[in-house]
């Protein structure tokens, strides 16, 4: 919603049809442009169909944000394989598939071939000929940057998102594409309210993932995402921005 309030036309993708509809209605009620498209990010076919729908509505998106995620707490020795696979498929594979959908379109754009957006060429170009650099912003987590108990699948997936972000940033440096990630600590969302520690969890271990600052607001994380997507961050790529009230300091 923040990007829409700043003038972006937003293609909203979600597996939750009700939440998706509510988000789009809110954006439109506030005067923003938005469209909805059902999408399961863990499926390549679903992602490609969703990106095609967004492209048809608004053209090729210049900013792609990966915010879908699932998780939960469990003792690793008794964790179910299907739950492990679900978390990895949404959080990590989904991030790759959505990023790939954007990258494939940008690489096919004749204006961007041969690194047309490198800093020198961009500065020399006339203002009307300058293109914004395409941007991917991923959502990682402090769980992927530090040890966190009872969340092996989630931590592995978010650590993978951080590594994927850096790998893509380096691979597409010569194209001029920017790929970054924000790594929040606890965020006040319906998802986190559904998490519950195992009944016999060690409280000293659980306290490792808590800050005296408490949880942050989704709007604050959105501000970090908007910054990384903006021209103000045009020198920023391959960065993992810890947004965590000192948890990883």
Wavefront OBJ file of the C-alpha trace (Angstrom):
o trace
v 0.000 0.000 0.000
v 2.902 2.359 0.647
v 4.216 1.943 -2.899
v 0.730 2.642 -4.260
v 0.464 5.779 -2.130
v 3.701 6.989 -3.735
v 2.291 6.586 -7.233
v 3.105 2.996 -8.156
v 0.573 0.795 -9.905
v 0.648 -2.396 -7.878
v 0.003 -5.944 -8.989
v -0.980 -7.820 -5.833
v -0.389 -11.587 -5.854
v -1.558 -13.859 -3.067
v -2.859 -17.356 -2.428
v -5.383 -15.884 0.059
v -8.216 -14.622 -2.136
v -10.017 -12.826 0.712
v -6.946 -11.002 1.952
v -5.978 -10.215 -1.630
v -9.354 -8.614 -2.331
v -9.231 -6.583 0.875
v -5.762 -5.260 0.081
v -6.716 -4.147 -3.432
v -9.946 -2.547 -2.208
v -8.023 -0.594 0.429
v -5.492 0.670 -2.116
v -8.217 1.732 -4.531
v -10.237 3.404 -1.775
v -7.221 5.565 -1.029
v -6.867 6.547 -4.674
v -4.119 4.117 -5.655
v -3.894 1.807 -8.644
v -3.930 -1.921 -7.963
v -5.016 -5.212 -9.465
v -5.356 -8.632 -7.876
v -4.183 -11.999 -9.149
v -4.425 -15.299 -7.320
v -0.981 -16.902 -7.155
v 0.724 -19.769 -5.359
v 4.362 -18.656 -5.425
v 5.585 -22.219 -4.895
v 4.311 -23.196 -8.357
v 6.163 -22.083 -11.483
v 3.031 -22.209 -13.649
v 1.040 -20.125 -11.186
v 3.806 -17.521 -10.905
v 4.194 -17.192 -14.660
v 0.432 -16.833 -15.179
v 0.275 -14.174 -12.472
v 3.170 -12.217 -13.960
v 1.515 -12.376 -17.387
v -1.653 -10.907 -15.871
v 0.286 -8.082 -14.233
v 2.147 -7.395 -17.468
v -1.097 -7.262 -19.409
v -2.561 -4.781 -16.931
v 0.416 -2.485 -16.347
v 3.287 -3.568 -18.575
v 6.434 -5.308 -17.363
v 6.848 -4.492 -13.647
v 10.047 -2.610 -12.866
v 9.961 -3.497 -9.159
v 9.336 -7.030 -7.883
v 8.828 -7.558 -4.139
v 8.866 -11.005 -2.522
v 6.910 -10.901 0.734
v 5.079 -14.246 0.766
v 6.056 -16.489 3.654
v 5.029 -19.331 5.942
v 6.600 -20.787 9.044
v 6.137 -22.177 12.511
v 7.970 -23.632 15.502
v 8.748 -27.286 16.155
v 11.404 -29.524 17.646
v 13.642 -30.439 14.724
v 13.920 -34.084 15.714
v 10.164 -34.508 15.348
v 9.499 -32.033 12.532
v 7.491 -33.390 9.616
v 9.155 -33.589 6.212
v 6.059 -32.276 4.433
v 6.088 -29.160 6.611
v 9.812 -28.674 5.911
v 9.148 -28.930 2.177
v 6.200 -26.527 2.347
v 8.226 -23.841 4.119
v 11.130 -24.173 1.697
v 8.839 -24.212 -1.348
v 7.042 -20.993 -0.396
v 9.824 -19.002 1.244
v 12.796 -19.933 -0.914
v 11.565 -21.532 -4.135
v 8.756 -18.975 -4.307
v 11.215 -16.113 -3.958
v 13.320 -17.562 -6.765
v 10.351 -18.130 -9.075
v 8.957 -14.610 -8.672
v 12.395 -13.033 -9.053
v 13.033 -15.188 -12.126
v 9.762 -14.033 -13.669
v 10.948 -10.447 -13.434
v 14.533 -11.145 -14.482
v 13.491 -13.083 -17.582
v 11.405 -10.157 -18.781
v 14.076 -7.565 -18.084
v 16.711 -9.632 -19.879
v 14.426 -9.823 -22.916
v 14.041 -6.030 -23.023
v 16.163 -4.708 -25.896
v 16.720 -1.438 -24.042
v 18.488 -3.253 -21.232
v 20.704 -5.589 -23.213
v 24.461 -5.309 -22.869
v 24.302 -3.618 -19.505
v 22.523 -0.549 -20.828
v 21.874 0.595 -17.287
v 25.468 0.709 -16.047
v 26.216 3.884 -14.121
v 28.352 5.496 -16.816
v 25.825 4.977 -19.589
v 23.009 6.085 -17.328
v 24.746 9.319 -16.405
v 25.666 10.140 -20.001
v 22.173 9.531 -21.350
v 19.807 12.418 -21.860
v 17.250 12.670 -19.016
v 14.393 11.564 -21.248
v 16.370 8.462 -22.300
v 17.346 7.321 -18.816
v 15.700 4.152 -17.622
v 15.219 3.210 -14.014
v 17.117 0.142 -12.971
v 14.841 -2.858 -12.450
v 14.702 -3.872 -8.801
v 14.002 -7.013 -6.810
v 13.365 -6.613 -3.081
v 13.185 -9.851 -1.097
v 12.082 -10.353 2.495
v 14.549 -12.471 4.430
v 14.566 -12.616 8.243
v 16.834 -12.432 11.247
v 16.153 -16.177 11.429
v 18.324 -16.512 8.328
v 21.158 -14.431 9.820
v 21.481 -15.947 13.307
v 20.784 -19.132 15.192
v 17.109 -19.460 16.081
v 15.655 -22.436 17.955
v 12.662 -24.530 16.926
v 12.570 -23.070 13.406
v 15.037 -25.056 11.308
v 12.920 -24.970 8.139
v 12.134 -21.272 8.428
v 15.731 -20.366 9.242
v 17.047 -22.473 6.369
v 14.589 -20.900 3.933
v 15.378 -17.337 4.987
v 19.113 -17.995 5.042
v 18.606 -19.250 1.512
v 16.804 -16.029 0.599
v 19.782 -14.007 1.834
v 22.229 -16.143 -0.177
v 19.957 -16.069 -3.238
v 19.770 -12.279 -3.019
v 23.547 -11.940 -3.058
v 23.958 -14.496 -5.831
v 21.449 -12.753 -8.090
v 22.891 -9.326 -7.311
v 26.334 -10.413 -8.491
v 25.021 -12.308 -11.512
v 23.111 -9.271 -12.795
v 25.573 -6.524 -11.859
v 26.537 -5.996 -15.497
v 22.890 -5.650 -16.462
v 22.416 -2.895 -13.904
v 19.653 -4.743 -12.051
v 19.478 -4.224 -8.288
v 18.594 -7.113 -5.963
v 18.396 -6.536 -2.211
v 16.634 -7.942 0.831
v 15.293 -6.668 4.116
v 15.702 -8.978 7.131
v 13.128 -8.069 9.798
v 12.932 -9.372 13.307
v 9.446 -9.919 14.721
v 6.693 -8.156 12.776
v 3.126 -7.720 14.010
v 1.273 -9.745 11.390
v -1.460 -12.406 11.515
v 1.189 -14.980 10.566
v 3.361 -14.392 13.622
v 0.351 -14.426 15.910
v -0.329 -17.980 14.728
v 3.152 -19.174 15.734
v 3.438 -21.024 19.040
v 6.547 -22.375 20.739
v 6.563 -26.082 21.618
v 5.035 -26.612 25.049
v 8.381 -27.666 26.532
v 10.404 -24.973 24.762
v 13.346 -23.462 26.619
v 12.479 -19.862 27.479
v 16.152 -18.786 27.641
v 16.551 -20.039 24.057
v 13.334 -18.354 22.945
v 14.494 -15.060 24.446
v 17.370 -15.078 21.939
v 14.884 -13.954 19.282
v 13.275 -11.193 21.340
v 14.262 -7.536 21.625
v 13.307 -4.955 24.283
v 11.951 -2.955 21.330
v 9.253 -5.599 20.831
v 7.777 -6.271 17.387
v 7.882 -3.779 14.539
v 4.932 -2.684 12.408
v 4.375 -3.924 8.845
v 4.307 -0.266 7.769
v 7.856 0.197 9.019
v 9.109 -2.774 6.999
v 7.196 -1.405 4.001
v 9.163 1.822 4.389
v 12.433 -0.094 4.146
v 11.191 -1.934 1.066
v 10.082 1.320 -0.573
v 13.495 2.848 0.077
v 15.337 -0.080 -1.504
v 13.007 0.102 -4.505
v 13.592 3.831 -4.968
v 16.245 5.771 -6.861
v 17.561 6.953 -3.485
v 19.048 3.457 -3.141
v 20.498 3.329 -6.664
v 23.951 2.341 -5.350
v 22.551 -0.496 -3.251
v 22.603 -4.074 -4.520
v 23.420 -7.373 -2.879
v 22.572 -5.858 0.513
v 20.751 -7.592 3.345
v 19.254 -4.842 5.497
v 18.863 -6.000 9.105
v 15.669 -4.421 10.442
v 15.657 -6.115 13.800
v 16.003 -3.853 16.866
v 19.558 -5.004 17.426
v 18.979 -8.763 17.370
v 21.858 -9.425 14.981
v 24.100 -6.589 16.213
l 1 2 3 4 5 6 7 8 9 10 11 12 13 14 15 16 17 18 19 20 21 22 23 24 25 26 27 28 29 30 31 32 33 34 35 36 37 38 39 40 41 42 43 44 45 46 47 48 49 50 51 52 53 54 55 56 57 58 59 60 61 62 63 64 65 66 67 68 69 70 71 72 73 74 75 76 77 78 79 80 81 82 83 84 85 86 87 88 89 90 91 92 93 94 95 96 97 98 99 100 101 102 103 104 105 106 107 108 109 110 111 112 113 114 115 116 117 118 119 120 121 122 123 124 125 126 127 128 129 130 131 132 133 134 135 136 137 138 139 140 141 142 143 144 145 146 147 148 149 150 151 152 153 154 155 156 157 158 159 160 161 162 163 164 165 166 167 168 169 170 171 172 173 174 175 176 177 178 179 180 181 182 183 184 185 186 187 188 189 190 191 192 193 194 195 196 197 198 199 200 201 202 203 204 205 206 207 208 209 210 211 212 213 214 215 216 217 218 219 220 221 222 223 224 225 226 227 228 229 230 231 232 233 234 235 236 237 238 239 240 241 242 243 244 245 246 247 248 249
